[in-house]
């Protein structure tokens, strides 16, 4: 049964009036010509959001949504990094001609050319760059891109990102220099680059040029992380960056408004992992640390200076405070010190709990956490030390590890995943028993080790939750491992019924359909009819609802006023009129002569039942098919007279025939189905007064074949 | 001023001009001023009502309505007039076609009828529906919000509400949904299709763009979902569907909706949701569920039950991808409101499944690590609730977390943690040990928590008697006072362990008996701090008695009491209490003794106190009978000691109700008299006393028309013979031998008639000064218990030397100062006492030193006693029949006289 949510019908003013069906789900080419040529469009549904406008603004504007394919309009995504991998996030998105770069990261696993995104693939100029957060795999290549490659346009990032990013970049540079690796940019480049950055606030509308609008939403993950909404004309999309759907100690959960979106590009780090309670891992962490220090041991926590370190600081600080522990907690990096100052001032970016208690105490005022001096490595007594880098890949954390590892009372706590090949990874997998110290002497590893995952990325359920909340028309996955991404991709496609892409680096994805909104003035009588309720209750056994039981026929309600108007487009101006006014409008536009409006529809049916009859469905074949149909219809609709006129069936003004004209104007696009069966088209037309009957017959024809 | 404004208003009305804003303002000032005369107000009211009808479409009508509302709320006497006026202007505005205003008036009417209890507005269904269909959105909104107060039929309301859930205006949709949620309570809908339609519409609106609509939809989903579950054929599926739909909402971006969703989840009842679905709401990991979906899918192929299987697999699929781990999400939420709401509904759902409760308690214990006090508190409260219902079983690996809360910095958390610990069940002795040591450590850090910690230790020990005695036996040596070193007796630790050892023998499982008795004597030295901690359980005296007895007696008593005759171990389990109750419940722990030993204790709980006390007293009476037999076999001193022990035992009760206090007093005297009777020597006055008693008994028996017992007859005969025979003592000895004490059982209520007399400021050391020859007013305070107002009393005052006795009649009806609860009256009056000078000379004990006045003497009263004037009332026949001779006599005395 064609109901309120069915797509609109186009009808032309010329005789015979062509009516085409515009399916919502298909992205294939749809006829926009009738509309452009100043024809009629009758539409159903999709008006709800518009009618939220106050009725006083009458005659108000209607926004009519027409799906169409226009080569010049649409979204095109070029993946420069983080395509089927984790690292160097960089996606170039062209929306209706405007080109945006989302993130400009570097890959830490490579030290060659692969480290940076391949900027040579960019064809033409960029309108802006948006950075989601300060992690190096999202911002690492920015100084190179601006100062070396020479991008000179606007760069947007949130305030915390702008504050913390230079710390990260400079620290990275320092470590590289320490290792003797020469980077493609210098400290001067970093500061020059940061000067070009425009900081933005959450939910602040930024107008870039005339057409592009961007807006940042809270993403959790790290301080200042944002999801970015971009809109050009009628096309809009969201690039999530990294995000977290569950709150942690210092950050809240991602928060976004319900938006009408064509595309969501989401990270998929944990495309297949479902994480259970965060409380459990916190408990394990604290118990391990507590047990160790109570026994007089030293705890080494190798971690990167920003992000998780602060999370663990707060966790331990809070625990120390509650349990009244006096054991010192050290952190080793100067970077952390400076970062903590920023964290303290950027309270508005933390979660609600921290904001609530700010009046009493700033959660980042760490009483128990003090900075570390190398001389304290072998000081007696228990302590907890946060040392960078994580994964024990070198630097102080490795140095301390070598000193502490031989003692059984000590503990090494690896708070995150360690990349294969690092000492951290070996330790976590239990394979490390001996280690060579600098002076070639051997160290026995006797200390305990615990590996816990404190991830700030959302898990697969979180990704699905966000996508379902936003319900975009297309989805795209980046920032994940290929096999997992394809599992998630399938899941999204099957559960949400939308197309999902997971392009590799260098891949180009074209989102063919974009949305066009037509602004239309309404006629007074339509506006008036919209104001008064006009609902009707009926009992019908609908299917497709979430819990159709087919056991009872539940009561349903329809309210025509919010769904029905007739759009009249003449000379580029659109007007929505009430259906009672249609005739009047026709007379006006038909230069005074009354015209009959015929609705038409040409629909395909794929059915195995028809295979023998179709293929070369001759005249006799179609006649016999119509005969069968006539018989069936007269059974189904005993109250009307079904006339078989040989070449067509007639019921009142409703006429149905088998359509052989490949370029039939009433024809809608192909319906998806088994391509091995051939399509048979049925063309029909009817007058307005028989509309309900016509729709009923069409649906029963569809069902019976 | 008042007159001026009034006349201006009237003038303006006469001129048929619409009111202007300025006049409205002056009117308002009149209305809000409490000194404005009533007549002015009523004329203002009239003007306003008239203005409503004449004002046309003026925007001022709205202000006029507000003013009328003000009048009704500030002058309740006029609210009816306002109501009537508004009603008439409602109909007039209806007929004038001004529908928006009509619905505005309706809204005011509805609020008035709410506030002042005015009669309901009986609105015609047709008018209501036509008003609803008008274009005005505000009007529609007001109508919907007040619809339930307008007396509209439920079916009409349903149609309107249901239809308007399609309204494009979100607030109208919300109001319609709220209306539907309200309608679910009226139980008028039985059509499954209708209910399902409403449910489905609400489910659709769970995806609405507006927060307020979504949260209203959640309420409708649970209300109508419950109805659908009740009405639908396929209950299992429907119940799960409702639960799952709600679980899918908990990830909403709006806090309000999430809170509402958890509230709704708490309303899910037992049979609605299957256990596996319930369990899955605690975990995001859906392994088990996926299997189930695969099963459901494979059974889709089968013909029978196909649609059912399809539905099941579809619903489960939806649950697996959206709803799984709903509670986990709720408990981890950033917003405290959501966490709170999730905890609240968890509290309700834990009763549905033991497995669910166990997993939920795991989750909650993990939450105890959260960094917000509010969240930790909420988790603890929930755990406390669950522990009260025996649903918390702490695992070893969780102990760390759980014990952490005992050492928390926040005292609210520590308090809540201890509250939880009182009722928690620990599975292993190690857990018990660590709990105790944590509590002790906490005691060191926070000495201010001592009292509460002791109380927790006591409860812990009672709950785990076995563990407690193990722990005590381990640390027993450390508890010995070492006088050479530091005085460890003072440490809180020792006191804490002693508390534990006190609690162990009182354990519910009767397994904590093996406590070295000398510990109790140590405990006596800590009595102050211990009793402070156990204040809610027993008072200091009780504790002291308990400790003394415990330390004297051998510890083997518990075993020597045969199980089939549990004379004393009447340890009542602490009933699982609700949060509200637990604060108000008072506990009494009364140690009791058997043959001088503490056998066990009674923990009486004041709710069912009476029957327990009766039971217990009967036990004592039984014991007394045994002693009587014992006494007859000439072990007099032994029997006496036991009797006096019994006496002490009974006197230790502090009954809460007058009934039990009567029974206690009776038993006490019963024992006392027995003790006397047992040792009384055969004096010369015996014959006279006996005959007096017998005559009293006879008169009593006559009143109760009862036959005298054989013993009474025998005594009578002996008395008659005693007058003649010289060998009377022999006869009496024989008589005493023939007497046997029957088992006396207290069955029904005994009223203890008694009075207390106090002469304020008087005792034998401070005699009352008076002038001989002049009457003196002696202030007396009399408290009467259970004395009816018909009974008349007399007060006799006897001077010190017994030479002067004066009697004063009291009419309780006249002199009562206050009547307390339960037949308790207080009389406070001056009693005149007059004695002639010569008598007083001998009566005075002290002379006022010369120099003041020879004539001033002091009066010492030897004995003041109250006696009833009438002695007609007698004890209940039931009681009389049970009494042996001696007791009857005593009972008679005691019921009437209470000596001070």
Interface residues (C-beta under 8 A of the other chain):
Chain A: X47 X48 X49 X51 X52 X55 X245 X246 X247 X249 X252 X253 X255 X256 X257 X258 X274 X275 X276 X277 X278 X279 X280 X282 X283 X286 X287 X290 X291 X314 X315 X318 X319 X321 X322 X323 X324 X351 X352 X353 X356 X357 X363 X459 X461 X464 X465 X468 X469 X491 X495 X528 X530 X531 X532 X533 X535 X536 X537 X539 X545 X546 X547 X548 X549 X550 X551 X552 X553 X554 X555 X556 X557 X558 X559 X562
Chain B: X132 X133 X134 X135 X137 X140 X159 X162 X163 X164 X165 X166 X167 X168 X169 X170 X192 X193 X194 X196 X197 X198 X199 X200 X201 X203 X209 X232 X233 X234 X237 X241 X245 X251 X253 X283 X284 X285 X286 X307 X311 X314 X315 X317 X318 X321 X322 X324 X325 X328 X329 X331 X332 X333 X334 X335 X336 X363 X366 X367 X369 X370 X371 X372 X375 X400 X401 X404 X407 X408 X409 X410 X445
